[in-house]
Amino acid sequence: MNLRHLEHLLAVADTGSFSRAAEQQHLTQSALSRSIQTLEDDLGARLIDRVGKRNELTPLGQAVALRARRMVLEAAELRRSAALLKQGDLGAIRIGLGSGPGVMLMTPFLLHMARHHPGVQVSMSPGATELQLMQLRQRTLDALVIDIRRIAPAPDLAIEPLAELRAGFVCRSGHPLLKAGKPMLFDDILRYPLACTPLSAEVARMLVNLFGQRADPQQAVSLRCDSIASLIEVVKASDAIYLGILAAARTGIEAGQLAELVTAPQLTSGARFAFITLAGRTEAPSMGLFRQFVAERLRD
């Protein structure tokens, strides 16, 4: 038995097909079959049953595959650690970002790396949390910075809480609501399009508890997208009102283009972000650069 035999078993388990598994592993189907047969001979029992046109793991096969997956991933981590030591450099970095961290970190960090560490390969991608978690587990991303409310704890995830950023309502500087000169009721805000990113169920409950059922994002929000930068641009050019982390609108507020709307009752909570990695995964030295940058920039 060796790692290649285990990798071949996992390929059949994942694809359900000897032909697709052989193609994935760059083998002939007969060579793959011989590898699986060798593994079965070593263990003294069948690992795969043919069910119609599909191949399914036997109970023993499922138990072997569960342990084999951990062994294969650990071997990959050993190879990664050795490669990083041999390189003697900072290594590449691949980061997934939620909508808030994306608008605050992506362009500034890319610019920082271009100026100060041009030899490091950097890849940063915003996206849906579910997709990014899958990419993290598939090791096509090295780390995520996302809203901690959008992720469930799991044994394979290392979740490190970061800063909590205050949330609020923002409008353009000449917005009609600013003329009142007093805190706004939520009904006043609902007279205009409300723009925000998709919100977690926990945040939705908080809004309903604070402002009443009319604040349920499913009914209250009329402009929704994953890009806070796009929402901010819409707010600058219209009477739409942005709901989200205020730090994302900091530049526009400081430039006099945007203004925070104070509400009654006041929105006091915010977004809680976290740094997510795979438990036990070896980090490239460049991750330290990103961690330091996040600590300095992800704040109100």
Contacts in CASP RR format, 6 or more apart in sequence:
PFRMAT RR
TARGET T0000
AUTHOR 0000-0000-0000
METHOD contacts of the structure
MODEL  1
MNLRHLEHLLAVADTGSFSRAAEQQHLTQSALSRSIQTLEDDLGARLIDR
VGKRNELTPLGQAVALRARRMVLEAAELRRSAALLKQGDLGAIRIGLGSG
PGVMLMTPFLLHMARHHPGVQVSMSPGATELQLMQLRQRTLDALVIDIRR
IAPAPDLAIEPLAELRAGFVCRSGHPLLKAGKPMLFDDILRYPLACTPLS
AEVARMLVNLFGQRADPQQAVSLRCDSIASLIEVVKASDAIYLGILAAAR
TGIEAGQLAELVTAPQLTSGARFAFITLAGRTEAPSMGLFRQFVAERLRD
1 38 0 8 1.000
1 39 0 8 1.000
1 42 0 8 1.000
1 43 0 8 1.000
3 71 0 8 1.000
3 72 0 8 1.000
3 75 0 8 1.000
4 35 0 8 1.000
5 35 0 8 1.000
5 36 0 8 1.000
5 38 0 8 1.000
5 39 0 8 1.000
5 42 0 8 1.000
6 39 0 8 1.000
6 64 0 8 1.000
6 68 0 8 1.000
6 71 0 8 1.000
6 72 0 8 1.000
7 25 0 8 1.000
7 68 0 8 1.000
7 72 0 8 1.000
8 21 0 8 1.000
8 25 0 8 1.000
8 27 0 8 1.000
8 32 0 8 1.000
8 35 0 8 1.000
8 36 0 8 1.000
8 39 0 8 1.000
9 36 0 8 1.000
9 39 0 8 1.000
9 47 0 8 1.000
9 48 0 8 1.000
9 61 0 8 1.000
9 64 0 8 1.000
9 65 0 8 1.000
9 68 0 8 1.000
10 65 0 8 1.000
10 68 0 8 1.000
10 69 0 8 1.000
10 72 0 8 1.000
11 21 0 8 1.000
11 22 0 8 1.000
11 24 0 8 1.000
11 25 0 8 1.000
11 32 0 8 1.000
12 18 0 8 1.000
12 21 0 8 1.000
12 32 0 8 1.000
12 36 0 8 1.000
12 48 0 8 1.000
12 55 0 8 1.000
13 57 0 8 1.000
13 61 0 8 1.000
13 65 0 8 1.000
14 21 0 8 1.000
15 21 0 8 1.000
15 24 0 8 1.000
16 54 0 8 1.000
16 55 0 8 1.000
16 56 0 8 1.000
17 54 0 8 1.000
17 55 0 8 1.000
18 29 0 8 1.000
18 32 0 8 1.000
18 33 0 8 1.000
18 55 0 8 1.000
19 29 0 8 1.000
21 32 0 8 1.000
22 28 0 8 1.000
22 29 0 8 1.000
22 31 0 8 1.000
22 32 0 8 1.000
25 32 0 8 1.000
27 35 0 8 1.000
36 47 0 8 1.000
36 48 0 8 1.000
39 47 0 8 1.000
39 64 0 8 1.000
40 46 0 8 1.000
40 47 0 8 1.000
40 48 0 8 1.000
43 60 0 8 1.000
43 64 0 8 1.000
45 58 0 8 1.000
45 60 0 8 1.000
46 58 0 8 1.000
46 60 0 8 1.000
47 57 0 8 1.000
47 58 0 8 1.000
47 60 0 8 1.000
47 61 0 8 1.000
47 64 0 8 1.000
48 55 0 8 1.000
48 56 0 8 1.000
48 57 0 8 1.000
48 58 0 8 1.000
48 61 0 8 1.000
49 55 0 8 1.000
49 56 0 8 1.000
49 57 0 8 1.000
49 58 0 8 1.000
57 65 0 8 1.000
76 139 0 8 1.000
77 280 0 8 1.000
77 281 0 8 1.000
77 282 0 8 1.000
80 282 0 8 1.000
81 282 0 8 1.000
84 91 0 8 1.000
84 282 0 8 1.000
84 284 0 8 1.000
84 285 0 8 1.000
89 119 0 8 1.000
89 120 0 8 1.000
89 285 0 8 1.000
90 117 0 8 1.000
90 119 0 8 1.000
90 120 0 8 1.000
90 284 0 8 1.000
90 285 0 8 1.000
90 286 0 8 1.000
90 289 0 8 1.000
91 120 0 8 1.000
91 121 0 8 1.000
91 284 0 8 1.000
91 285 0 8 1.000
91 286 0 8 1.000
92 120 0 8 1.000
92 121 0 8 1.000
92 122 0 8 1.000
92 123 0 8 1.000
92 284 0 8 1.000
92 286 0 8 1.000
93 120 0 8 1.000
93 121 0 8 1.000
93 122 0 8 1.000
93 123 0 8 1.000
93 142 0 8 1.000
93 284 0 8 1.000
93 286 0 8 1.000
93 287 0 8 1.000
93 289 0 8 1.000
93 290 0 8 1.000
94 123 0 8 1.000
94 124 0 8 1.000
94 125 0 8 1.000
94 140 0 8 1.000
94 141 0 8 1.000
94 142 0 8 1.000
94 143 0 8 1.000
95 122 0 8 1.000
95 123 0 8 1.000
95 124 0 8 1.000
95 125 0 8 1.000
95 141 0 8 1.000
95 142 0 8 1.000
95 143 0 8 1.000
95 144 0 8 1.000
95 145 0 8 1.000
95 290 0 8 1.000
96 124 0 8 1.000
96 125 0 8 1.000
96 126 0 8 1.000
96 127 0 8 1.000
96 132 0 8 1.000
96 135 0 8 1.000
96 136 0 8 1.000
96 141 0 8 1.000
96 143 0 8 1.000
96 144 0 8 1.000
96 145 0 8 1.000
96 146 0 8 1.000
97 105 0 8 1.000
97 106 0 8 1.000
97 124 0 8 1.000
97 125 0 8 1.000
97 126 0 8 1.000
97 127 0 8 1.000
97 144 0 8 1.000
97 145 0 8 1.000
97 146 0 8 1.000
98 126 0 8 1.000
98 127 0 8 1.000
98 129 0 8 1.000
98 132 0 8 1.000
98 144 0 8 1.000
98 145 0 8 1.000
98 146 0 8 1.000
98 147 0 8 1.000
98 226 0 8 1.000
99 126 0 8 1.000
99 127 0 8 1.000
99 197 0 8 1.000
99 226 0 8 1.000
99 227 0 8 1.000
99 228 0 8 1.000
100 147 0 8 1.000
100 197 0 8 1.000
100 228 0 8 1.000
100 245 0 8 1.000
100 248 0 8 1.000
100 271 0 8 1.000
100 273 0 8 1.000
101 145 0 8 1.000
101 146 0 8 1.000
101 273 0 8 1.000
101 294 0 8 1.000
101 298 0 8 1.000
102 124 0 8 1.000
102 126 0 8 1.000
102 145 0 8 1.000
102 228 0 8 1.000
103 227 0 8 1.000
103 228 0 8 1.000
103 229 0 8 1.000
103 232 0 8 1.000
103 248 0 8 1.000
104 245 0 8 1.000
104 247 0 8 1.000
104 248 0 8 1.000
104 297 0 8 1.000
104 298 0 8 1.000
105 124 0 8 1.000
105 145 0 8 1.000
105 293 0 8 1.000
105 294 0 8 1.000
105 297 0 8 1.000
105 298 0 8 1.000
106 124 0 8 1.000
106 126 0 8 1.000
108 293 0 8 1.000
108 297 0 8 1.000
109 122 0 8 1.000
109 124 0 8 1.000
109 290 0 8 1.000
109 293 0 8 1.000
109 297 0 8 1.000
110 122 0 8 1.000
110 124 0 8 1.000
112 293 0 8 1.000
113 120 0 8 1.000
113 122 0 8 1.000
113 289 0 8 1.000
117 286 0 8 1.000
117 289 0 8 1.000
120 286 0 8 1.000
120 289 0 8 1.000
122 286 0 8 1.000
125 132 0 8 1.000
125 141 0 8 1.000
126 226 0 8 1.000
126 227 0 8 1.000
127 226 0 8 1.000
128 226 0 8 1.000
129 144 0 8 1.000
129 146 0 8 1.000
129 147 0 8 1.000
129 150 0 8 1.000
129 151 0 8 1.000
132 141 0 8 1.000
132 144 0 8 1.000
132 146 0 8 1.000
133 144 0 8 1.000
133 151 0 8 1.000
133 276 0 8 1.000
135 141 0 8 1.000
136 142 0 8 1.000
136 143 0 8 1.000
136 144 0 8 1.000
136 157 0 8 1.000
136 276 0 8 1.000
136 277 0 8 1.000
136 278 0 8 1.000
137 156 0 8 1.000
137 278 0 8 1.000
139 278 0 8 1.000
139 281 0 8 1.000
142 277 0 8 1.000
142 281 0 8 1.000
142 283 0 8 1.000
142 284 0 8 1.000
142 287 0 8 1.000
143 275 0 8 1.000
143 276 0 8 1.000
143 277 0 8 1.000
143 283 0 8 1.000
143 287 0 8 1.000
143 290 0 8 1.000
144 275 0 8 1.000
144 276 0 8 1.000
144 277 0 8 1.000
145 162 0 8 1.000
145 273 0 8 1.000
145 274 0 8 1.000
145 275 0 8 1.000
145 276 0 8 1.000
145 294 0 8 1.000
145 298 0 8 1.000
146 273 0 8 1.000
146 274 0 8 1.000
146 276 0 8 1.000
147 200 0 8 1.000
147 271 0 8 1.000
147 272 0 8 1.000
147 273 0 8 1.000
147 274 0 8 1.000
148 159 0 8 1.000
148 161 0 8 1.000
148 272 0 8 1.000
148 273 0 8 1.000
148 274 0 8 1.000
149 200 0 8 1.000
149 202 0 8 1.000
149 203 0 8 1.000
149 271 0 8 1.000
149 272 0 8 1.000
150 200 0 8 1.000
151 157 0 8 1.000
151 159 0 8 1.000
151 274 0 8 1.000
151 276 0 8 1.000
153 159 0 8 1.000
155 279 0 8 1.000
156 278 0 8 1.000
156 279 0 8 1.000
157 276 0 8 1.000
157 277 0 8 1.000
157 278 0 8 1.000
157 279 0 8 1.000
158 276 0 8 1.000
158 277 0 8 1.000
158 278 0 8 1.000
158 279 0 8 1.000
158 280 0 8 1.000
159 274 0 8 1.000
159 275 0 8 1.000
159 276 0 8 1.000
160 274 0 8 1.000
160 275 0 8 1.000
160 276 0 8 1.000
160 277 0 8 1.000
161 272 0 8 1.000
161 273 0 8 1.000
161 274 0 8 1.000
162 272 0 8 1.000
162 273 0 8 1.000
162 274 0 8 1.000
162 275 0 8 1.000
162 294 0 8 1.000
162 295 0 8 1.000
162 298 0 8 1.000
163 273 0 8 1.000
163 298 0 8 1.000
163 299 0 8 1.000
163 300 0 8 1.000
164 270 0 8 1.000
164 271 0 8 1.000
164 272 0 8 1.000
164 273 0 8 1.000
165 245 0 8 1.000
165 246 0 8 1.000
165 247 0 8 1.000
165 270 0 8 1.000
165 271 0 8 1.000
165 273 0 8 1.000
165 298 0 8 1.000
165 299 0 8 1.000
165 300 0 8 1.000
166 245 0 8 1.000
166 246 0 8 1.000
166 247 0 8 1.000
166 268 0 8 1.000
166 270 0 8 1.000
166 300 0 8 1.000
167 243 0 8 1.000
167 244 0 8 1.000
167 245 0 8 1.000
167 246 0 8 1.000
167 267 0 8 1.000
167 269 0 8 1.000
167 270 0 8 1.000
167 271 0 8 1.000
168 243 0 8 1.000
168 244 0 8 1.000
168 245 0 8 1.000
168 246 0 8 1.000
168 260 0 8 1.000
168 261 0 8 1.000
168 263 0 8 1.000
168 267 0 8 1.000
168 270 0 8 1.000
169 184 0 8 1.000
169 189 0 8 1.000
169 241 0 8 1.000
169 242 0 8 1.000
169 243 0 8 1.000
169 244 0 8 1.000
169 260 0 8 1.000
169 261 0 8 1.000
169 263 0 8 1.000
169 267 0 8 1.000
170 232 0 8 1.000
170 235 0 8 1.000
170 241 0 8 1.000
170 242 0 8 1.000
170 244 0 8 1.000
170 246 0 8 1.000
170 249 0 8 1.000
170 253 0 8 1.000
170 258 0 8 1.000
170 259 0 8 1.000
170 260 0 8 1.000
170 261 0 8 1.000
171 177 0 8 1.000
171 178 0 8 1.000
171 192 0 8 1.000
171 235 0 8 1.000
171 239 0 8 1.000
171 240 0 8 1.000
171 241 0 8 1.000
171 242 0 8 1.000
171 258 0 8 1.000
171 259 0 8 1.000
171 261 0 8 1.000
172 235 0 8 1.000
172 236 0 8 1.000
172 237 0 8 1.000
172 238 0 8 1.000
172 239 0 8 1.000
172 257 0 8 1.000
172 258 0 8 1.000
172 259 0 8 1.000
173 256 0 8 1.000
173 257 0 8 1.000
173 258 0 8 1.000
173 259 0 8 1.000
174 259 0 8 1.000
175 192 0 8 1.000
175 239 0 8 1.000
175 241 0 8 1.000
175 259 0 8 1.000
175 261 0 8 1.000
176 239 0 8 1.000
177 184 0 8 1.000
177 188 0 8 1.000
177 189 0 8 1.000
177 192 0 8 1.000
177 241 0 8 1.000
177 261 0 8 1.000
178 259 0 8 1.000
178 261 0 8 1.000
180 188 0 8 1.000
183 262 0 8 1.000
183 263 0 8 1.000
183 264 0 8 1.000
183 266 0 8 1.000
184 261 0 8 1.000
184 262 0 8 1.000
184 263 0 8 1.000
184 264 0 8 1.000
185 263 0 8 1.000
185 264 0 8 1.000
186 211 0 8 1.000
186 212 0 8 1.000
186 214 0 8 1.000
186 215 0 8 1.000
186 263 0 8 1.000
187 214 0 8 1.000
189 241 0 8 1.000
189 261 0 8 1.000
189 263 0 8 1.000
190 214 0 8 1.000
190 220 0 8 1.000
192 239 0 8 1.000
192 240 0 8 1.000
192 241 0 8 1.000
193 222 0 8 1.000
193 223 0 8 1.000
193 238 0 8 1.000
193 239 0 8 1.000
193 240 0 8 1.000
193 241 0 8 1.000
194 220 0 8 1.000
194 221 0 8 1.000
194 222 0 8 1.000
194 223 0 8 1.000
194 240 0 8 1.000
194 241 0 8 1.000
194 243 0 8 1.000
195 221 0 8 1.000
195 222 0 8 1.000
195 223 0 8 1.000
195 224 0 8 1.000
195 231 0 8 1.000
195 234 0 8 1.000
195 235 0 8 1.000
195 240 0 8 1.000
195 241 0 8 1.000
195 242 0 8 1.000
195 243 0 8 1.000
196 217 0 8 1.000
196 221 0 8 1.000
196 223 0 8 1.000
196 224 0 8 1.000
196 231 0 8 1.000
196 242 0 8 1.000
196 243 0 8 1.000
196 244 0 8 1.000
197 224 0 8 1.000
197 225 0 8 1.000
197 226 0 8 1.000
197 227 0 8 1.000
197 228 0 8 1.000
197 231 0 8 1.000
197 244 0 8 1.000
198 224 0 8 1.000
198 226 0 8 1.000
199 207 0 8 1.000
199 217 0 8 1.000
199 221 0 8 1.000
203 217 0 8 1.000
204 216 0 8 1.000
204 217 0 8 1.000
204 218 0 8 1.000
206 269 0 8 1.000
207 215 0 8 1.000
207 216 0 8 1.000
207 217 0 8 1.000
207 220 0 8 1.000
208 215 0 8 1.000
208 216 0 8 1.000
210 265 0 8 1.000
210 267 0 8 1.000
211 263 0 8 1.000
211 265 0 8 1.000
214 220 0 8 1.000
221 243 0 8 1.000
223 231 0 8 1.000
223 234 0 8 1.000
223 240 0 8 1.000
225 231 0 8 1.000
228 244 0 8 1.000
228 245 0 8 1.000
228 248 0 8 1.000
229 248 0 8 1.000
231 240 0 8 1.000
231 242 0 8 1.000
232 242 0 8 1.000
232 248 0 8 1.000
232 249 0 8 1.000
232 252 0 8 1.000
232 258 0 8 1.000
234 240 0 8 1.000
235 241 0 8 1.000
235 242 0 8 1.000
235 249 0 8 1.000
235 258 0 8 1.000
236 252 0 8 1.000
236 257 0 8 1.000
236 258 0 8 1.000
241 261 0 8 1.000
242 249 0 8 1.000
244 270 0 8 1.000
244 271 0 8 1.000
245 270 0 8 1.000
245 271 0 8 1.000
246 253 0 8 1.000
246 260 0 8 1.000
246 300 0 8 1.000
247 299 0 8 1.000
247 300 0 8 1.000
249 258 0 8 1.000
249 260 0 8 1.000
252 258 0 8 1.000
253 259 0 8 1.000
253 260 0 8 1.000
273 298 0 8 1.000
275 291 0 8 1.000
275 294 0 8 1.000
277 283 0 8 1.000
END
